[in-house]
Amino acid sequence: MRWAVLVSGTGSNLAAILESKLPVELVLSNRADAPALDMAREHGVPTRVLLAGHYADRRAFDGALCEILEAFGIEAVALAGFLRWLTRVVVDRYPGTLLNLHPSLLPAYPGLHAIERAFRDRVLWTGVTVHFVDEGHDSGPIVAQSPVPRYVHDTLADLSERIHAAEHQLYPCVLHAVDRGSVIFHEGRVCYDEEGTAWMHGR
Ligand code: GRF
């Protein structure tokens, strides 16, 4: 499949995805200064910037986004730190091929600052979630999760580092499983074939 990765910031997950050799044909950012764009360029992947301020509303932004994705022949989309909620304009265009990564064990801690909130609550376990995207906020069907412990002497930085390491391992594996058709969204459910849970073994 021809993948696009949507970013807004650092791009550490983009780096993990590119290093995994997923066929990424486009990296798109809603921020012109996102370091992730430099990473894409270093890997020779085409980039585009789409600024919300240039569009009347969210649907207009998403319409422009779809036009770019179609121009690149994109078949599947991975959100990797893309700080914008998508409307049905995009969601309906990519059923079962639009995924997001979130730094908590959803449905716990949806939204912003998920790691900080879990840390302050002194949870014993938090983790990362990969889910299909719907028009809600971190509410789409869950595809895969990886638990991460919070150790007693952890600082927020320690926990954040452990979460990001789990993200970098899990997300590329799950995207490859979707890419090879081992994870599909069928009749409102996430379905795996025998190879679909290879992400549990880091594959
Ligand atoms: C990750 O923690 C991801 O879970 C969240 O945004 C962060 C992006 O980090 N959605 P990076 O830009 O990939 O380093």
Residues whose N, C-alpha, C, O or C-beta is under 5 A from the ligand:
A	BS01	GRF	G9 T10 G11 S12 N13 L14 A80 G81 L101 H102 P103
